[in-house]
């Protein structure tokens, strides 16, 4: 489960940075081709993230059923983090999309994008920390009871 948590973190970091960089590049170049490639990469990233996150969720549930004490607590932390991360993303993203869709000037769009980016980075760091802590707790239990 620890390696699964690391895989989720790496995929999310690479995907987020690549999609953000592609969006910045497409906007700076005013290129619809770059925007299309970035969109395709974003879809592939979401697919990979979904598969790895689902696999980690299954592992966390299995570990929570089989473990006891700190191992069970760590597995529950991992499973709950994966679920709460999605809900938190919706809570952050829906108001952002509403503001962007209703914005008529570039200043509002820029400000909303920067605020969204900062809040998303904070959310990601909290999710990454919770995944690592929970996975380490479960791993330590498994190592002690092997």
Backbone as JSON Lines, residues from 0, in Angstrom:
{"i":0,"aa":"X","n":[0.82,-1.18,0.0],"ca":[0.0,0.0,0.0],"c":[0.87,1.26,0.0]}
{"i":1,"aa":"X","n":[2.03,1.2,0.64],"ca":[2.92,2.36,0.68],"c":[3.36,2.74,-0.73]}
{"i":2,"aa":"X","n":[3.73,1.74,-1.52],"ca":[4.16,2.02,-2.9],"c":[2.98,2.52,-3.76]}
{"i":3,"aa":"X","n":[1.8,2.06,-3.47],"ca":[0.61,2.56,-4.16],"c":[0.36,4.03,-3.85]}
{"i":4,"aa":"X","n":[0.56,4.41,-2.58],"ca":[0.4,5.81,-2.2],"c":[1.45,6.67,-2.89]}
{"i":5,"aa":"X","n":[2.67,6.19,-2.96],"ca":[3.73,6.92,-3.66],"c":[3.4,7.04,-5.15]}
{"i":6,"aa":"X","n":[2.87,5.97,-5.74],"ca":[2.49,6.01,-7.16],"c":[1.39,7.04,-7.41]}
{"i":7,"aa":"X","n":[0.4,7.1,-6.52],"ca":[-0.67,8.09,-6.66],"c":[-0.08,9.5,-6.59]}
{"i":8,"aa":"X","n":[0.8,9.73,-5.64],"ca":[1.41,11.05,-5.48],"c":[2.22,11.43,-6.71]}
{"i":9,"aa":"X","n":[3.03,10.51,-7.21],"ca":[3.87,10.8,-8.38],"c":[3.0,11.08,-9.61]}
{"i":10,"aa":"X","n":[2.0,10.26,-9.83],"ca":[1.12,10.48,-10.99],"c":[0.4,11.82,-10.89]}
{"i":11,"aa":"X","n":[-0.08,12.15,-9.7],"ca":[-0.78,13.43,-9.54],"c":[0.17,14.61,-9.73]}
{"i":12,"aa":"X","n":[1.38,14.5,-9.22],"ca":[2.34,15.6,-9.39],"c":[2.71,15.79,-10.86]}
{"i":13,"aa":"X","n":[3.07,14.7,-11.52],"ca":[3.46,14.8,-12.93],"c":[2.29,15.29,-13.77]}
{"i":14,"aa":"X","n":[1.12,14.74,-13.55],"ca":[-0.05,15.14,-14.32],"c":[-0.42,16.59,-14.11]}
{"i":15,"aa":"X","n":[-0.44,17.03,-12.85],"ca":[-0.81,18.42,-12.57],"c":[0.19,19.4,-13.17]}
{"i":16,"aa":"X","n":[1.47,19.11,-13.02],"ca":[2.49,20.01,-13.56],"c":[2.43,20.04,-15.08]}
{"i":17,"aa":"X","n":[2.27,18.88,-15.7],"ca":[2.24,18.83,-17.17],"c":[1.0,19.52,-17.74]}
{"i":18,"aa":"X","n":[-0.14,19.31,-17.12],"ca":[-1.36,19.96,-17.62],"c":[-1.29,21.47,-17.4]}
{"i":19,"aa":"X","n":[-0.77,21.89,-16.24],"ca":[-0.62,23.32,-15.99],"c":[0.35,23.95,-16.98]}
{"i":20,"aa":"X","n":[1.5,23.29,-17.2],"ca":[2.49,23.83,-18.14],"c":[1.93,23.86,-19.56]}
{"i":21,"aa":"X","n":[1.2,22.83,-19.95],"ca":[0.59,22.8,-21.28],"c":[-0.44,23.9,-21.46]}
{"i":22,"aa":"X","n":[-1.22,24.16,-20.42],"ca":[-2.2,25.24,-20.47],"c":[-1.54,26.6,-20.58]}
{"i":23,"aa":"X","n":[-0.45,26.78,-19.82],"ca":[0.28,28.05,-19.9],"c":[0.9,28.22,-21.29]}
{"i":24,"aa":"X","n":[1.47,27.15,-21.82],"ca":[2.09,27.2,-23.14],"c":[1.04,27.47,-24.22]}
{"i":25,"aa":"X","n":[-0.09,26.8,-24.12],"ca":[-1.14,26.99,-25.12],"c":[-1.69,28.41,-25.06]}
{"i":26,"aa":"X","n":[-1.85,28.94,-23.86],"ca":[-2.34,30.31,-23.71],"c":[-1.33,31.33,-24.23]}
{"i":27,"aa":"X","n":[-0.06,31.09,-23.93],"ca":[0.98,32.01,-24.37],"c":[1.17,32.0,-25.87]}
{"i":28,"aa":"X","n":[1.0,30.85,-26.47],"ca":[1.2,30.72,-27.92],"c":[-0.1,30.95,-28.68]}
{"i":29,"aa":"X","n":[-1.22,31.0,-27.99],"ca":[-2.54,31.06,-28.62],"c":[-2.69,29.93,-29.64]}
{"i":30,"aa":"X","n":[-2.27,28.74,-29.22],"ca":[-2.25,27.6,-30.13],"c":[-3.33,26.6,-29.75]}
{"i":31,"aa":"X","n":[-4.21,26.36,-30.69],"ca":[-5.26,25.37,-30.43],"c":[-4.7,23.96,-30.52]}
{"i":32,"aa":"X","n":[-3.62,23.75,-31.28],"ca":[-3.01,22.42,-31.37],"c":[-2.4,22.03,-30.03]}
{"i":33,"aa":"X","n":[-1.68,22.96,-29.39],"ca":[-1.09,22.68,-28.08],"c":[-2.2,22.47,-27.06]}
{"i":34,"aa":"X","n":[-3.27,23.25,-27.16],"ca":[-4.4,23.11,-26.26],"c":[-5.05,21.72,-26.43]}
{"i":35,"aa":"X","n":[-5.16,21.26,-27.66],"ca":[-5.73,19.93,-27.91],"c":[-4.87,18.82,-27.36]}
{"i":36,"aa":"X","n":[-3.56,18.94,-27.54],"ca":[-2.64,17.93,-27.01],"c":[-2.67,17.94,-25.49]}
{"i":37,"aa":"X","n":[-2.74,19.13,-24.91],"ca":[-2.83,19.24,-23.45],"c":[-4.14,18.61,-22.96]}
{"i":38,"aa":"X","n":[-5.22,18.79,-23.7],"ca":[-6.5,18.19,-23.33],"c":[-6.45,16.67,-23.38]}
{"i":39,"aa":"X","n":[-5.81,16.14,-24.42],"ca":[-5.66,14.69,-24.53],"c":[-4.81,14.15,-23.39]}
{"i":40,"aa":"X","n":[-3.7,14.85,-23.11],"ca":[-2.86,14.43,-21.99],"c":[-3.62,14.5,-20.67]}
{"i":41,"aa":"X","n":[-4.44,15.53,-20.51],"ca":[-5.24,15.65,-19.3],"c":[-6.21,14.49,-19.13]}
{"i":42,"aa":"X","n":[-6.8,14.04,-20.21],"ca":[-7.71,12.89,-20.14],"c":[-6.94,11.63,-19.79]}
{"i":43,"aa":"X","n":[-5.78,11.43,-20.39],"ca":[-4.95,10.26,-20.08],"c":[-4.48,10.3,-18.61]}
{"i":44,"aa":"X","n":[-4.14,11.5,-18.16],"ca":[-3.74,11.66,-16.76],"c":[-4.88,11.29,-15.82]}
{"i":45,"aa":"X","n":[-6.09,11.76,-16.11],"ca":[-7.23,11.44,-15.28],"c":[-7.51,9.94,-15.27]}
{"i":46,"aa":"X","n":[-7.34,9.29,-16.42],"ca":[-7.54,7.85,-16.49],"c":[-6.51,7.11,-15.64]}
{"i":47,"aa":"X","n":[-5.24,7.46,-15.78],"ca":[-4.19,6.82,-14.99],"c":[-4.39,7.09,-13.5]}
{"i":48,"aa":"X","n":[-4.71,8.33,-13.15],"ca":[-4.95,8.69,-11.76],"c":[-6.12,7.9,-11.19]}
{"i":49,"aa":"X","n":[-7.18,7.77,-11.96],"ca":[-8.34,7.02,-11.5],"c":[-8.04,5.55,-11.26]}
{"i":50,"aa":"X","n":[-7.29,4.94,-12.17],"ca":[-6.96,3.51,-12.03],"c":[-6.07,3.28,-10.82]}
{"i":51,"aa":"X","n":[-5.02,4.09,-10.66],"ca":[-4.09,3.91,-9.54],"c":[-4.78,4.25,-8.22]}
{"i":52,"aa":"X","n":[-5.6,5.28,-8.2],"ca":[-6.31,5.65,-6.98],"c":[-7.32,4.56,-6.58]}
{"i":53,"aa":"X","n":[-8.01,4.0,-7.56],"ca":[-8.95,2.91,-7.26],"c":[-8.22,1.68,-6.74]}
{"i":54,"aa":"X","n":[-7.07,1.36,-7.32],"ca":[-6.28,0.22,-6.83],"c":[-5.82,0.47,-5.4]}
{"i":55,"aa":"X","n":[-5.4,1.7,-5.1],"ca":[-4.97,2.02,-3.74],"c":[-6.16,1.97,-2.77]}
{"i":56,"aa":"X","n":[-7.32,2.4,-3.21],"ca":[-8.51,2.34,-2.36],"c":[-8.86,0.88,-2.03]}
{"i":57,"aa":"X","n":[-8.77,0.01,-3.02],"ca":[-9.04,-1.41,-2.79],"c":[-8.02,-1.98,-1.81]}
{"i":58,"aa":"X","n":[-6.74,-1.65,-2.0],"ca":[-5.71,-2.12,-1.07],"c":[-5.96,-1.6,0.35]}
{"i":59,"aa":"X","n":[-6.37,-0.34,0.46],"ca":[-6.62,0.24,1.78],"c":[-7.79,-0.45,2.47]}
{"i":60,"aa":"X","n":[-8.84,-0.75,1.72],"ca":[-9.99,-1.45,2.32],"c":[-9.59,-2.86,2.74]}
{"i":61,"aa":"X","n":[-8.81,-3.54,1.9],"ca":[-8.34,-4.88,2.27],"c":[-7.47,-4.83,3.52]}
{"i":62,"aa":"X","n":[-6.59,-3.85,3.59],"ca":[-5.72,-3.72,4.76],"c":[-6.53,-3.37,6.0]}
{"i":63,"aa":"X","n":[-7.55,-2.52,5.84],"ca":[-8.37,-2.16,6.99],"c":[-9.13,-3.36,7.54]}
{"i":64,"aa":"X","n":[-9.52,-4.26,6.65],"ca":[-10.23,-5.47,7.09],"c":[-9.29,-6.43,7.79]}
{"i":65,"aa":"X","n":[-8.08,-6.58,7.27],"ca":[-7.15,-7.58,7.79],"c":[-6.31,-7.08,8.96]}
{"i":66,"aa":"X","n":[-6.04,-5.8,9.04],"ca":[-5.13,-5.27,10.05],"c":[-5.86,-5.0,11.35]}
{"i":67,"aa":"X","n":[-5.07,-4.64,12.35],"ca":[-5.62,-4.22,13.63],"c":[-4.77,-3.08,14.16]}
{"i":68,"aa":"X","n":[-5.32,-2.34,15.08],"ca":[-4.58,-1.26,15.72],"c":[-4.17,-0.17,14.75]}
{"i":69,"aa":"X","n":[-2.89,0.17,14.8],"ca":[-2.36,1.25,13.97],"c":[-2.43,0.92,12.48]}
{"i":70,"aa":"X","n":[-2.3,-0.33,12.14],"ca":[-2.41,-0.73,10.74],"c":[-3.79,-0.45,10.17]}
{"i":71,"aa":"X","n":[-4.8,-0.77,10.95],"ca":[-6.18,-0.5,10.52],"c":[-6.41,1.02,10.45]}
{"i":72,"aa":"X","n":[-5.91,1.74,11.43],"ca":[-6.06,3.19,11.43],"c":[-5.4,3.8,10.2]}
{"i":73,"aa":"X","n":[-4.19,3.35,9.86],"ca":[-3.49,3.86,8.68],"c":[-4.24,3.55,7.4]}
{"i":74,"aa":"X","n":[-4.77,2.35,7.3],"ca":[-5.52,1.98,6.1],"c":[-6.8,2.81,5.98]}
{"i":75,"aa":"X","n":[-7.45,3.06,7.1],"ca":[-8.66,3.89,7.08],"c":[-8.31,5.33,6.7]}
{"i":76,"aa":"X","n":[-7.17,5.82,7.17],"ca":[-6.73,7.17,6.79],"c":[-6.52,7.26,5.29]}
{"i":77,"aa":"X","n":[-5.88,6.24,4.72],"ca":[-5.64,6.24,3.27],"c":[-6.96,6.2,2.5]}
{"i":78,"aa":"X","n":[-7.85,5.31,2.88],"ca":[-9.13,5.18,2.18],"c":[-9.95,6.46,2.31]}
{"i":79,"aa":"X","n":[-10.02,7.01,3.51],"ca":[-10.79,8.23,3.72],"c":[-10.17,9.41,2.97]}
{"i":80,"aa":"X","n":[-8.85,9.46,2.92],"ca":[-8.18,10.54,2.2],"c":[-8.51,10.51,0.72]}
{"i":81,"aa":"X","n":[-8.52,9.32,0.14],"ca":[-8.84,9.21,-1.29],"c":[-10.26,9.68,-1.58]}
{"i":82,"aa":"X","n":[-11.19,9.38,-0.7],"ca":[-12.58,9.8,-0.9],"c":[-12.75,11.29,-0.63]}
{"i":83,"aa":"X","n":[-12.19,11.77,0.48],"ca":[-12.32,13.18,0.84],"c":[-11.6,14.07,-0.18]}
{"i":84,"aa":"X","n":[-10.5,13.58,-0.77],"ca":[-9.78,14.38,-1.77],"c":[-10.65,14.69,-2.97]}
{"i":85,"aa":"X","n":[-11.45,13.74,-3.4],"ca":[-12.34,13.96,-4.54],"c":[-13.43,14.96,-4.16]}
{"i":86,"aa":"X","n":[-14.01,14.8,-2.99],"ca":[-15.07,15.72,-2.55],"c":[-14.51,17.13,-2.4]}
{"i":87,"aa":"X","n":[-13.31,17.25,-1.83],"ca":[-12.68,18.57,-1.67],"c":[-12.39,19.2,-3.03]}
{"i":88,"aa":"X","n":[-11.99,18.38,-3.99],"ca":[-11.75,18.91,-5.34],"c":[-13.04,19.48,-5.93]}
{"i":89,"aa":"X","n":[-14.16,18.77,-5.75],"ca":[-15.44,19.28,-6.25],"c":[-15.81,20.59,-5.55]}
{"i":90,"aa":"X","n":[-15.59,20.65,-4.24],"ca":[-15.93,21.86,-3.48],"c":[-15.09,23.05,-3.96]}
{"i":91,"aa":"X","n":[-13.86,22.8,-4.34],"ca":[-12.99,23.87,-4.83],"c":[-13.28,24.19,-6.29]}
{"i":92,"aa":"X","n":[-13.49,23.18,-7.11],"ca":[-13.58,23.36,-8.56],"c":[-14.92,23.94,-9.01]}
{"i":93,"aa":"X","n":[-16.01,23.57,-8.39],"ca":[-17.33,24.04,-8.84],"c":[-17.45,25.56,-8.73]}
{"i":94,"aa":"X","n":[-17.11,26.17,-7.56],"ca":[-17.18,27.65,-7.53],"c":[-16.21,28.3,-8.52]}
{"i":95,"aa":"X","n":[-15.05,27.7,-8.7],"ca":[-14.09,28.24,-9.67],"c":[-14.68,28.24,-11.08]}
{"i":96,"aa":"X","n":[-15.3,27.14,-11.46],"ca":[-15.9,27.05,-12.79],"c":[-17.05,28.05,-12.95]}
{"i":97,"aa":"X","n":[-17.82,28.26,-11.89],"ca":[-18.92,29.23,-11.94],"c":[-18.36,30.64,-12.14]}
{"i":98,"aa":"X","n":[-17.3,30.98,-11.41],"ca":[-16.7,32.3,-11.54],"c":[-16.12,32.49,-12.94]}
{"i":99,"aa":"X","n":[-15.4,31.49,-13.43],"ca":[-14.76,31.6,-14.75],"c":[-15.82,31.7,-15.85]}
{"i":100,"aa":"X","n":[-16.87,30.93,-15.74],"ca":[-17.89,30.96,-16.8],"c":[-18.67,32.28,-16.81]}
{"i":101,"aa":"X","n":[-18.75,32.93,-15.66],"ca":[-19.48,34.18,-15.6],"c":[-18.6,35.42,-15.75]}
{"i":102,"aa":"X","n":[-17.28,35.22,-15.81],"ca":[-16.35,36.35,-15.88],"c":[-16.36,36.96,-17.28]}
{"i":103,"aa":"X","n":[-16.28,38.27,-17.3],"ca":[-16.26,38.97,-18.59],"c":[-14.94,39.66,-18.85]}
{"i":104,"aa":"X","n":[-14.08,39.76,-17.83],"ca":[-12.79,40.42,-18.06],"c":[-11.64,39.5,-17.67]}
{"i":105,"aa":"X","n":[-10.49,39.73,-18.24],"ca":[-9.34,38.86,-18.01],"c":[-8.8,39.01,-16.59]}
{"i":106,"aa":"X","n":[-9.0,40.15,-15.95],"ca":[-8.53,40.34,-14.58],"c":[-9.21,39.39,-13.62]}
{"i":107,"aa":"X","n":[-10.52,39.24,-13.78],"ca":[-11.27,38.32,-12.92],"c":[-10.83,36.88,-13.17]}
{"i":108,"aa":"X","n":[-10.65,36.54,-14.42],"ca":[-10.22,35.18,-14.76],"c":[-8.83,34.9,-14.19]}
{"i":109,"aa":"X","n":[-7.92,35.85,-14.32],"ca":[-6.57,35.68,-13.8],"c":[-6.55,35.55,-12.29]}
{"i":110,"aa":"X","n":[-7.29,36.4,-11.61],"ca":[-7.35,36.36,-10.15],"c":[-7.96,35.05,-9.67]}
{"i":111,"aa":"X","n":[-9.06,34.65,-10.28],"ca":[-9.71,33.4,-9.9],"c":[-8.79,32.21,-10.16]}
{"i":112,"aa":"X","n":[-8.05,32.24,-11.24],"ca":[-7.13,31.14,-11.56],"c":[-6.0,31.05,-10.55]}
{"i":113,"aa":"X","n":[-5.47,32.19,-10.12],"ca":[-4.39,32.18,-9.13],"c":[-4.9,31.68,-7.79]}
{"i":114,"aa":"X","n":[-6.07,32.15,-7.38],"ca":[-6.66,31.69,-6.12],"c":[-6.92,30.19,-6.18]}
{"i":115,"aa":"X","n":[-7.48,29.72,-7.3],"ca":[-7.74,28.29,-7.46],"c":[-6.44,27.5,-7.4]}
{"i":116,"aa":"X","n":[-5.4,27.99,-8.04],"ca":[-4.11,27.28,-8.07],"c":[-3.53,27.17,-6.66]}
{"i":117,"aa":"X","n":[-3.57,28.24,-5.89],"ca":[-3.03,28.22,-4.53],"c":[-3.84,27.25,-3.65]}
{"i":118,"aa":"X","n":[-5.16,27.33,-3.73],"ca":[-6.0,26.45,-2.93],"c":[-5.8,24.99,-3.35]}
{"i":119,"aa":"X","n":[-5.64,24.74,-4.63],"ca":[-5.42,23.39,-5.13],"c":[-4.06,22.84,-4.67]}
{"i":120,"aa":"X","n":[-3.05,23.68,-4.63],"ca":[-1.74,23.24,-4.14],"c":[-1.83,22.87,-2.66]}
{"i":121,"aa":"X","n":[-2.5,23.69,-1.86],"ca":[-2.66,23.39,-0.44],"c":[-3.44,22.09,-0.25]}
{"i":122,"aa":"X","n":[-4.51,21.91,-1.02],"ca":[-5.3,20.67,-0.94],"c":[-4.44,19.47,-1.29]}
{"i":123,"aa":"X","n":[-3.65,19.59,-2.36],"ca":[-2.8,18.47,-2.78],"c":[-1.75,18.14,-1.72]}
{"i":124,"aa":"X","n":[-1.15,19.14,-1.1],"ca":[-0.15,18.88,-0.06],"c":[-0.77,18.18,1.15]}
{"i":125,"aa":"X","n":[-1.97,18.58,1.52],"ca":[-2.65,17.93,2.65],"c":[-2.98,16.48,2.29]}
{"i":126,"aa":"X","n":[-3.46,16.26,1.07],"ca":[-3.78,14.89,0.62],"c":[-2.52,14.04,0.59]}
{"i":127,"aa":"X","n":[-1.43,14.58,0.05],"ca":[-0.18,13.81,-0.02],"c":[0.32,13.45,1.37]}
{"i":128,"aa":"X","n":[0.26,14.4,2.3],"ca":[0.71,14.13,3.66],"c":[-0.14,13.05,4.32]}
{"i":129,"aa":"X","n":[-1.45,13.12,4.15],"ca":[-2.33,12.12,4.75],"c":[-2.1,10.74,4.14]}
{"i":130,"aa":"X","n":[-1.89,10.69,2.82],"ca":[-1.61,9.39,2.18],"c":[-0.31,8.78,2.71]}
{"i":131,"aa":"X","n":[0.71,9.59,2.83],"ca":[2.01,9.08,3.3],"c":[1.91,8.63,4.75]}
{"i":132,"aa":"X","n":[1.28,9.43,5.59],"ca":[1.16,9.07,7.01],"c":[0.35,7.79,7.17]}
{"i":133,"aa":"X","n":[-0.79,7.69,6.51],"ca":[-1.62,6.48,6.62],"c":[-0.91,5.26,6.07]}
{"i":134,"aa":"X","n":[-0.26,5.39,4.94],"ca":[0.44,4.25,4.34],"c":[1.62,3.81,5.2]}
{"i":135,"aa":"X","n":[2.32,4.77,5.81],"ca":[3.43,4.41,6.69],"c":[2.94,3.71,7.95]}
{"i":136,"aa":"X","n":[1.8,4.13,8.48],"ca":[1.24,3.46,9.65],"c":[0.88,2.01,9.32]}
{"i":137,"aa":"X","n":[0.24,1.81,8.17],"ca":[-0.14,0.45,7.76],"c":[1.09,-0.39,7.46]}
{"i":138,"aa":"X","n":[2.08,0.22,6.83],"ca":[3.3,-0.52,6.5],"c":[4.04,-0.93,7.76]}
{"i":139,"aa":"X","n":[4.13,-0.03,8.72],"ca":[4.82,-0.35,9.97],"c":[4.11,-1.49,10.69]}
{"i":140,"aa":"X","n":[2.77,-1.48,10.7],"ca":[2.04,-2.57,11.32],"c":[2.31,-3.89,10.61]}
{"i":141,"aa":"X","n":[2.29,-3.85,9.27],"ca":[2.51,-5.07,8.5],"c":[3.92,-5.59,8.71]}
{"i":142,"aa":"X","n":[4.88,-4.71,8.82],"ca":[6.27,-5.11,9.03],"c":[6.44,-5.75,10.41]}
{"i":143,"aa":"X","n":[5.78,-5.19,11.43],"ca":[5.87,-5.75,12.78],"c":[5.14,-7.06,12.93]}
{"i":144,"aa":"X","n":[4.11,-7.3,12.13],"ca":[3.29,-8.5,12.26],"c":[3.52,-9.5,11.13]}
{"i":145,"aa":"X","n":[4.62,-9.38,10.43],"ca":[4.88,-10.29,9.3],"c":[5.41,-11.61,9.77]}
